[in-house]
């Protein structure tokens, strides 16, 4: 069980489903005739899913000269960081202010126009100045009384920047395509079958990166996974985020911080009126408020009825919030519905059972794995930064595929931060580099020397605790 101070958000902001899921009655079956599926294209590296992990994987692999195909079911890239309106990018610095999450993550954020992102300037990162921490804590950029680099961004600009970088890298991009099945030969994934307006097509690949978010390919191919949850964290909840325009967030923050009794009364009245009541977060501009929607527990992103129910409940509450905030919240008198997220906010479904699992027991010791492919800020200043090993991207038995994003191999406690957007950029970039190396050398991803992956990651600007030449003399595969 995790301590409360290890969560940025705890169970007080989680609402559990009140209805039991009913068993869906059988309506019979339909026999689908066997058919040959046309091969749409052959590629070195196939990346399934264009969220943060998939976008980073495709760019990283293409920068190494691989022929890369990226397939995404929506009309944009960025996943939850864009279509999901998770525009608050979680902490990219450690508790001393050093930026740990770099590489493609930095490339993406640095390309955003100045008016498309908001956050503290670099000299403030790691500051424990009470005034600075108090100011930025109201703007999602200070935690545990420490200022961090955790900007809020304009989702439309991140879509554009992500697309631009993918196209510049000469990735073969396929939008509006949904992966429905892995292609498997002798316990090796060799591509995937997709559905689109053209019907059923397949893409064959030397190496596949499963960045679907739900482990759809590796699970479909028979790889083992876990689904247990941490009850006191929000990592298993689902929601639809939305934006209100026409607001004055400075007035709202002043009300929240300077009139605390009135604010507490406002929140109580909101809970009584709506039951599932959310408070707003700042966005990249003062006149736009972000609501991450009611965090609903007990629903599965793998169940179509649950997905539908969360969409319906979230939008009902969005309208109710608008009315209540207009009537009672300073700064929201002229608020209007600006946008509801086109993508469901899913945090958790499956986690790979990989060669190595990032686990809670690792946090205190601060082990630096010999096959480290990235470093995550820890959830609390009492812990050192957390090493992410290459082995956490590898299925225990299945070959030809790397897992990247929120479904990497970890326990439920570590999933609370490994699912975040910056960590998805880390594992995505590493998976892309490894996939390109494996495809070029005709080797299984599990047979690569981690030092070769690390060399390429360092060339691409990633942060690692030991340089690859230091690792070469250390020996061993991991702590």
N, C-alpha and C positions, 0 to 999 in steps of 0.2 A: 504494500500500500504506500502510495506517495504522500508526503507531507503537503499541507495546504500551501506552504510557501514555494512549492515547486511548480505550482500552476500559475499561469497568467490569468486564466479564467477558471473558476471552479463551479461546482454544481448549483450555486445560487442562481445562475443564469441559464439553467437547463430545465426544459419541461418534458416530462416523460409522457408517452402516449397513454391515453386513457381507455383505449379500446383494444380488445384482443384481436389479433390477426386471425381471420377465419380461413379455414381450409377451403381452397378453391375447388368446387366440385368438378368432376371430370365431365367433359362434353364429348368424349370420344376421341378418335384420332383420324388423321389424314395421312395416307401413304404418299410421300413425295417420291416421284420417280428418280432413279439414279441418272446422273448426267455428268458430262465432262465440263469442267469449269475452265474457261479461257484464261491463259496467263496474260495479264494486262501488261506486265513488264518484269524484267529480271534486273536485280540491283545488288550491289555489294552489301549495303546496310539498309534494312527496312526499319523505320521508326514508326510505331503505332501510337498515335496520340500526340497532339500538338500543344499540350499544356506547357508549363515551365520546364519540366523534365524533358519532354519530347523535343521542344524547340531547341534547348541547349544541346541535346544529344545529336540532333541533325546538323546543327552548325558545327559542333566539335568534330564530328566524323567527316563532314565535307571539307573542313579546313585542312584535313590531312590528306586530301586527294581522293577520298572514297566516293564512289557513285552512291548517292543517298536518296532514298525515297521516303518522304514524310507524309503520312496519311492522317487526316483529321476529320472528325464527323461534323464539326460546326463550320461556319463560314469565316473563322478567324483563328489566330494563334494566341497563345497566352493562357488558355484554360481558365482556371478560377481567378487568376490575377487580372484577367480582362473580362471575359464573359461572365464570370462568377461575381464580379464587383468586389473581390477581395483586394481592394486597392491600397490597403495598408500592408506594406511589405514588412514582414516581421524582422527581428533583430539580425543585422549582418555583422555586428561588432561584438567583441567579447566585453567583459565587465571592466576592462581597462581602456576600452576605446579603440583597440586594434581591429581593423576590418579583416575578418576571417573569410568571408564569402566574397570571392572576387571572380576573376576570369570572365566568362560570358555574362555572369550576373552583373558585373561592373560595366561591361560593354553595353548591355541593354539600358541600364539606368543612366549612364553618361550620355547616351544619345538622345535622351528625352529633352525637349526644350525646357528652359528654366521655369516657365510658367506651367509646366505639366508635372511638376513634382514639388513636394514640400517636406522639409525636415531640417534638423539642426545642421549647421555648418561643421565641417570636419574638426576644427579646433575644440568643439564642445563634446565630441564623442568621448565617453568615459568620464565626463565631468560629474562630480558629486556636489557641486555647488547647489545649496538648497533652493535658491531662486531659479536657477536654470532648470533643475530637476522638476520643480513644481510647475514651471511654465510648460515644459515639454511633456510632462505626465498627462496634461490635459489634451495633448496633441499626439498621442500614441507613440511617443518617442522617448519616454523615460520610464524605467521599471526598476523596482528595488532602489529608488532614489538615485538612479544613475542614468545619465543621458546616453542614448544609443542611436546608431544609424538604422532607422526603421522608417523610411519615407512613406508618404502617401503619394499616389501617382494618378494621372489621368489615364483611364483604361483605354480610351480610343488611341491615344498616342502610343501606349505600349503595344497595342495591336499593330499599329503602323510600323513601329521600330522592329518588332519581332518579325514581321513579314519582310521588311527590307533586308534584315540580316540573313534571313533564310534564303532569299533570292540572290543576294550578293554572293553567298557561299555556293551558289549553283545547285541547290537542293531541288530535286524533283518533287514538287508539292502537289498533293491531291486533297482538295477540300470536299466536303459533302460526301464523304465515304465512311462507312461504319464497318469495322472489323467484326466478323461474325464467327470465325473459326481459324485456329492455327493449322498450318500444313505441317504434318509430323511424319518423319521417316526414322525408324529405329531409335526412338527416344531423343530425337533431335528436331527442333523446329526449323523448318527451311522456308518459311514464308507465311502468308496469311491470306484468307479469303475475305473479300469485302462485298458489301452490298451498296449500290448507288442507283441513280436514275438509269444507268446503263445496265443494271441487273447485277448478276453475280460474276465477280472477276477475282483473279488471284494475282498476288505479287510474290515472286520467288526471290529469295535472298540468301546470301552466304551467312549473314548474321542478322538477328532480329533484336531490336530493343523494344521491350514491352513497357511503354509509358502510358498505358491506358488509364492508370489511376486505380483500377480495380483488379489488376493482374489477370485480365480476361484471357490473354494468350497463354500464359504459363499455367493458369488453372485449367483452361480448356485442353491443354496438352497433358494434363495429369500430374503436374508438379504439386507438391504438398504446400499448404498454407495454413495460417492461423487467423482467427477472427475474434478472439477474446478482447474485451474492452476494459478500460479503466473507468469505473463508474463515476468517480469524482471529478473527472476532467471532461472537457467538451469535445475531445478528439473523435468521438463516435457519433456526434450529433449532425443533423442535416438542417439546412435552412435555405431560403431564397433571400438574397440581399436586395436592397433597393436604395435609390438616391432621391432625396427631396431637394429641389431647387428653390430659389427665392428666399433663402434663410439668411440669418446673420449669426454665424457661429461665435463671433466674439461676444455678442450679447448673451448667448446661451452659456458660454463658458463663465462669464462674469456672474450670471445667475447661479450656476452650479457651484461655484467656488466661494462667492461672497455672501450668498443668501442660503446658507446650508439648511436652515430649518424650513424655509420655503421650498427648497429643492426636495428635501425629504418628504414633505407633505405632497408635493407634485408627484413624486414617484409612487407614494402610497395610493393616491387617488387613481393613478394610471393603472396600477395592479388591480385595484378594485373594479375599475371600469372595463378593462380589457383582459385581465388575468395574465395573458402572455404579453408582457409589456417590456419594450426595449428602449434603451437610451441611445442617442446618436453619437457618432464619432466624427471627428473632423475629416475633411477630404483634402484634396490638393488645392482647394480654393475656399474662401470664406463663405461664399453664398451657396455652397452645396454641402449637404449633410449625408453621411453614410449611416445606414442602418443595416446591421448584419442579420436582421430578421430573427424570428423566434427560433431558438436552438432546440430542435425537437429530437428527443431520444426515443429509442425503441422502433425506429423505422430503418428499413434496409434499402440501400441504393441498388440492390440486385433484385428488387421486387417492384414490378411496374405499378401495382396498386399503391404501394407505399410512396413511390415517387410522385404519383398523381396526387395523393392526399397531402403531401408536404407542399406541393405547388399551390393547391387550392387554399390550404390553411394560411400559407404565407401571404398570399395576395389579399385574402380577406383581412388579415391583420394589418397589412400595409395601408389599406384604406381607413381602417379604424384608427391607426396611429396618426394619419394625416389629420383627421378631424379633431382628435384630442390635442395634438400639438398645436394646431392652429388656434384652438380655443384657450389653451392654458400655458403654453411654453413661450417665454420671452425669446424673440428672434425668429419665431416660426409663424407669425401672424399672416404672412404672405406666401407661405410654403405651398408648393405644388408637386404633384407626382412627376418626377423627371424620368426615371428609368427603373424597371425591375430587371433583375439579372436574367439574361437568357439561358444561363447555365445554373443548374442546381448546385448549391454549396454542399458538396460531399466531402467529408473528412476521412472516412474509414470504411473499408469493406473487407479486404483481404490483406494479409501480410505474408510475404514469401517465407517459407522455411528454407533458408539458404545454407550455404557452406558455413557461414558465421552469422550470428544474430547480435546486433547492438542491443545491449541489455542494461538494466538499471544497475546491476552490480558493477558495471564498468565505470560509472560516473565518478565515484570517490577517488579511485586510483589514478585517473588521468592517463591511462595507458595510451601510448602512441604506437599504433600498429605498423608493422613493417610494410604492409600493403595499403597504407592510408591513401585514400583518394580525395579526402576533404576533411575539414574540421568544422564542427558546428559549435556555435556559442552554447554554453550550458544553460539550463532553465533557471538557474539561481546562482548568485555570486558565491555561494558556499561550495560550488563544484568547479573544477577546472574544465576547460573546453574539451569537447568530446570527439574522439577520433572515429572516422567512418572508414571501415576497411573495404577493399575491393570485393572481398568474399561475401559481403552482404548483398551484392548485386547478382550473385551466382546461385541458381537453383542447386539443391543438393545433388540431384541426379540428372535432370533434363539438360541437354546441350543445345547449342545454337542460339541461345537467348540470354539477354541480360535484363534485369529488372531495374527500372529507374523511376523515382518519384515516391509517392506516399506509400507504395506497397513494397518497399525494400524489406529485407529481413531485419526485424527488430522486435522487441517485446512491446507490450501495450504501453508501458510507461515511456519508453524512448520514442514511441510513435507520436507522442504529444508534441514533439518538436521536429522530428524527422519528416513529418507530413507538410511542414510549412514551405512556402514558395521558395525562399532562399536555399533551403536544404534540397529541394527538388532541382534547382539549378545545379547544385553540386553534383548530385548523383546522376543527373542527366548528362552533364558534360563528361563525367568519368565514363559513363556507359558508352557515349559516342566515341570517345577516344579508343576505348578497348575494342569496340565493335569494328572500327576502322582497321586497327592493328590485326585483329583476328582474320578479317576478310582478306587483307593484303597478304598475310602469311599462310593462309589456308589452314589455320589452327583453330582449335576449340577455344572459346574465351577463357575457360578454366585453366588452360595450359599456358597462358601468357605469363611472362615474367612481370610482376607488378612494377618493377623498376622501370620497365619500358613505358608503361602507362604513366607513371609519375613524371618521367622526362617530358613526355608530350603535354601533360597537364601544366607543368611549370612553364613550358614554352607558350601555352595559351593563357598564362597569367593567373592560374589557380594558386591558392595558398596551401602549402604543406609544411608540417613542422620540421621535417628533415629533408634535406636535398637528396636526390637519388644516389649521388656518389657516396654520401654518408651511409645510406641504407646498404649499399653494396658490401660494405665492410662489416655490417652488423650481423648478417646471417639470419636464418630463420624466416618464417612466414608471418609471424604475428605474436603479439604479447599474449 
